[in-house]
Amino acid sequence: MKKKNLVRRYIVFLFGLFISSLGVAFVTKASLGTSPISSIPYVLSLKFTPTLGVFTIYFSLFLILLQIIILGKKFNKIDLLQIPVSILFGYFIDISMFLLTWVNSDIYVVKVLYLLIGCVILGFGVYLEVIADVLMLPGESFVRSLTIRFGVDFGITKVCFDASMTVTAGIISFVLFNAINGVREGTIVAALIVGLIAKFFGKHLAFLTKLLIPQSTTDETTEHKENTNNLVVTIARGYGSGGREIGKLVADKLGIKYYDKDIITLTTEQSGNTEHYVENNEQKIANSAFYNFYSQFYYEGAESTKCDKLFNVEKNVMIDLASKGDCVILGRLGNFIFKDYKNALHIFIDSNIENKIARVMKRDNLSENDAKAKIKRVETERKNHCKHFSNREWGATSTYDLTLNSSKYSVDEIADIIVSLVKSKFNK
């Protein structure tokens, strides 16, 4: 990484660190508890002389020590930078607490308002830290050390870590005060929504990300081979619309490669997962809201959910296949992955529900009700998958070059239409 770009990243990170401290202070000043990672330092600061910021430094140094013990020789020396960052963050918190001395109210609704403002500020700070992509704070780094040492899932471990911090803070509070002080509903609210807010900023502030970290927004899906002269025909389809048959027929008529199951096989080889796992987890997000909530506990840039990892491997497999020659690629957000390729044609095939039900009943040997339920489930999964990874609406005509209705045209007719378009547009 160029020195100039690295300096820029650290500046963004430090600015994000201060914004995060401001968010922590705002949440704390709401007097409805504080964020989970700050809950233990906050409870101790209510009883003893050192400030919240100073106790945050002590607690962060303790977590760094635990990382060294857990990882041993695997502990990277670069992670010692957590020490000065933790000290700086602690002082930032104390400065922010001083700046927000005016934030004080006995009215519960106002307290909730302060809490929510604090969560938004904290979420923005986390967003800046993530796009800087230079360091992890001790809390996330401690969780990462557990995943490295014991091979556990990052997201689940992060949830358990946050919960344990909150519970421990509650126990300490009860021992010190014979009551629960410093851990309240605000702690739970912060745990539930700060990550979601940070992800929201990440998705909707692409212009700011590009302004602050220019190289970080290079589109990874097209940075390598977007100028390839190879033809790429992507075919997305409604479940039961006959898109797979059409895709195969188009490839045969053009005399080019057709990729569908091959992508699963190559993804299996490169991801280390079983073929059964890949086949049953690709293009599938059953519940968008639940998945967004679950994925917020993964620290972007360092860890990702299994679904995210699978998508990234498949994406790279598809890009590699397209670089080897003309091809037809079925599904898997091909229209998004190859959106900037100059010789790409993006097709969406759909049909009326009656035709789709009839096709699925015959193909999968299902009853009418079961076929209808399966179509609804699969298409919901695809819609959620598309929205999560591309921030687009699945099946939206504006994201395809051509949309065809297989209930009005036969498989052969649709294939001929696509082939004719390819020949006229790309001289193939």
N, C-alpha and C positions, 0 to 999 in steps of 0.2 A: 504494500500500500504506500502511495506517495506521501512524503512527509507533510505536504500542504494539506492533503485530504485528511490525514490522521489528526493533525492539529485542529482542523475544522470539526472533526467528529468529537474530539475531547471537549472542545468549547460547547458544542451542542449538549454533550453529556452533562457537563457541569451546570449549564443553564437548566437542564431538565432536573438535575439534582436539587437545585434551589427551588424550582417550581414544586417539586415533590415535597420538599420540606414545608413550603407554604401550605400545601394541601393537607399535610399531616397536622400542622398547627391549626388550620381552619376546622378540621374534623374534631380535633381535641377541644378547641374552644367552644364547640357546640355543646359541650358537657353531656354528650350522650355516649361516651366511650371514645375509643380511638381505633385506628387500624390495628389488625391482629399483630403485625410485626412490631408495633410500637406499644402494645398493651402491657407487656412486662415492665419496660422502662417507665411507662407512664404511672403505673401503680406504685412503683418504688419511689418515683419523684413526689408522689403525694404524701409520703411518710418521711422521707429523708431529705437532707439538704441539697445534694446535687440536683441539677435541673433535668428536665426531660431530655434535652440534647446531650448532656454529659452521660446520663444513664444509657442513652442510645449508643453512644460511643463504646461504653463498657460492654454492652450486650453484643454489639457488632464484633468487637475484638474477641469475645468469647466464642462466637460462631466461627470466626476465622480459625481460632485455635482448634476447634472441633474438626474443621475441614482438614487441617494438617494431620491430626491424629487419625482420622478416618482414611484419608488417601495415602498417607505416608509418602513414598517416593513418587507416587502419581500426582502429587500436588504440584501444580505449575507455579514457578516463581513469579510469573507475571501476575498471578492472583494476589500476590502480596500488596499490589496496588490498592486492594480493598482497604488496607489500613489507613492510608492518608484520605481516601475517599470517605471512609466511615467517620473519621475525625471531622472532616469538612462538613459532612451531612449533619452531624450532631450539632455543630455550631450554627449551621444554617437553620436548624429547627429552633434553637434558642433565639436567634435573630428574628425568625418569623413569629415566634410566640410573642416577642416584644412588640413587633410591628402590629400585631393583632390584639393588643390589649383592649381595644375598643369593642371587640367582638364579645359581647356578654349580654345575656337575656334570660329572664325567668319564664318567658312565654314559650310553651312547648313547640308551637308551630314555627316560631322564629328559630328555635334550636334546630328543628328538622331542616329548615331552609339553609342554615349555616352548614349543617352536615352535608347536604346535597351539593352545595357550592364547593365545599372542601373535597368531596369525592371527585367532582369534575376537574378541579385544579390538580388533584393528585393523579387522576387518570391522564391528564395532559402531560404532566411531568414524566410519568412512566412511558408514555408514547415517545417523548423526546429521548429518553434513555435508551429505548429499544432501537430507534432508528440510528442512533449514534453507533451502536453495536461495537463498543470497545470493552466494557466491563460489566460484570454482574454485581449487584449489591450482595452483601453477606447472606441475607435471607435466601435469595434464589440460589446463590452459589453453594450454600450449605445443602439445600435440597438436591442440587446437581451432584454433589459429592456422594450423597446417599445412593443416587441412581447409578453412579459409576461403580461404587464399591459393592452394592448388593444387587444391581441389575433390576431395580424396581422401576415402575412407571413414574415419570416426572410429575404428571398432572395429579395423580392420586396421592403421591407423596407430598406434593405442595398443599393439597387440601388437608391432609393429616397434620402437616406441620403448622398451618395456620390455626387449625382447630386446637392443637396442643398448646400453642402460644396463648390462645384465648382462655383455655381451661386453666393453664398454669397461672396466668395473671389473676384469674378468679380465685384460685386457691391462696395465692400470696396475699391478695386483698382481704380474704376472710381471716387469714392468720394475723395480719397487721391491724385490721380495723373491726374484726368480728362482723363484717358486712361486705357486700360486693361493691367496691368503689372502682371507677375507672374502666369497668367492662360493662357495657350496656348494649342496647339495641343498635346503637351507631356502629359498634364493632362488627356486628353481623352484617349490617347494611354495607359497610365499607368492603368487607370480605366478598360480598356478592356482586357488587356493581363496579368497583374500580377497574378490574380487568376488562370488563365489557366496555367501559368508557374508553379505555386505552385502545382497544381494538377498533372501536368506532372511529376514533381520531385517525388511526392507521389506515382505515379504508377510505375515509372521506376527506383527508387532508393530503392527498397525493401531491398536490401542487406545492404545499409547504415542505413536504419531505424532499421533493426535487430541488427546491430552493436551498434548503439547509444542507442536504447531503446529495449532491447531483448524481454521483455514481451509484448510489444505493437504489435508484429507481430505474436502472437499466432493466428493460424487460427481459427476464431470464429465459422466457420462452422463445425469444427471437434473436437474442444477442449473438448467436453463433452462425446460423445458416439462413437468415431471412432473405438473403439475396440469391439463394440457390435457384437454378433454372429448372429444377425438378417440379413436376406437376403434383400437387397435393389436393385430392378431392376428399373433403370431410363430409360424412353423412351422419346426421343426428336424426333420431326418429322417435315417434310416439310408440309406446309398447304395443306390439301387435299390429303395427302398420305395414310390416313387410320390408322395413328398411334394410335388414340384413341381406335378404334375397336380392334386393335392388343393388346394394353395394357390390355383392359378388358378381352380378351380371354386368354392371358398369365396368368393373375391372377386367372381366373376360372380354368384353367388346372392345376395350381399349388396348388389351394386351399388356396390362400393367399389374403390379402387385396389389393384393388385397390383404389388409391387416385387421384382425379382430382377436381371435384366440392367440395369435402369435404374440400380441402385446402382453397378454396374461402370462404366457410362458416365459418371456424375457424379463418381465417384472418379477416373476417368481425367482428367477436366477439371480437378479441383481439386488433384490430386497432381502433375501434370506428367509422369506415367508414361504409357506406351502402354497401350491397352486389352488388348493381348496380355499385357503384363507383369502388369497388375492381375488379369486372369482366371486367370493361371497361378501367382499368388503369394498370393492372398487365401485365408484359412482353411486355410493349409498350413504346418505345422511337421512336417517328416518325422521328425526325431529330437529328442525333447525334451531329452535329456541334452546332446547336442551344441549345441543352440540355447541352452540355459541357460549353457553354458560360453562360447560365442561372445559372447552378449549382455552378459556381465559386464564386457567391456572398453569398453562404452559408458557414459559418465558421465550418469546419469539426471538429468533436469531441463535438460540442455543438448543432449544428442544421444540418438538412439535408432536401433535397427536399422531396416532398410527394412521389415521385417515389422511392427514396432511403428508406424511412421509410416503404413503402409497401413491398419492397423486403426483408428488414430485418425481418419484422413480418412473411412473408411467409416462409422465410428460417428457422426461429425458429419453426414454425408450422410443417414443413416437418421433421426437425430433431427429434422433439418430436414424430411424428407419426412413424418414422422409429424405434424409441427406444421401441415401444410397440409390435412389431412383424414383421415378414416377410411381405414385401409389394412390390407393383409395383407403382411407382410414375410417373405421366405424366408431361413432360415439366418442366418449371420453373427453368432451369439451374440445374437440379438434378445431372447431371454429374459433375458439378463444386462443388456443395454443398457437395456431398458425394464422392469426388474424392479420399479421403484417407481412406475410409471405406474398410476394408479387405474383406467383403462379399458383395461387390457391383458389379453390372454388368450394363454397360452403353451402351444403344442401340440407334442408329439413324435410323429412317425410312424415306425414300424419294421415289420419283417416278418421271417419266418424266412429263413434263408440260401438255401434252395432257391428261394423266390420271387424274392429279390433277384438271384440268379444268372441265373434265367430272364429277368427283366426287362432286366438289363444285357446279356445275350447278344443279345437281340432288338434293343434300342435302339442298342447300339454295335457290333453285328455282330462279336462276339467269341466265341471258343471258351469252353467251360465253365471250363477252368483259368485262362484269361486274365481272364475275368469275375470269378472268385473272387479272383484276385490283385489285381485293380483295386479291388474292394470293400474288401478288407483294407487296401490302401494308403491309399485315400481316407479310410476311417473312422479309421485310425491318425492321419493328418494332422489330422483334425477333433478327435480326442481331445486331441492335443498342443496344438493351437491353443486349445481351450476351457480346458484346464488352465493354460496360460501366461497368458491374458488375464483369466480370470474366477476362477481358483483353484477351479474346480468340476469335477466329473466329467461329461464329455459323456454325455448320455442318462440321467442320474440322475433318477428319477421325482420326487424332491423339488423339483427346480428347474423343473418344468412343472406346469401346471394339469390337463393331460389327456394321457395317453399312449394311442395307438391302434395296433392291429396290423392292417396292411393285407393280411396273409395270411388274415385271418378275415372282413374286411369289404371290400366293393368300394370303389372310389374315390368313387362317388356316395354310398354309404351313410356313409362317413366324413365327406365334405363336409356331408351333411345333419345329422349328429350335431353337428359344429362350429357350423354355422349355427343350429341349434336352441338350442344353448347360448348363443351370442351374443345371440340374440333374447330369451331368457328372462333372461339376466343383465344385459344392457346396454340392453334396450328398443330395440334397433336393428331 
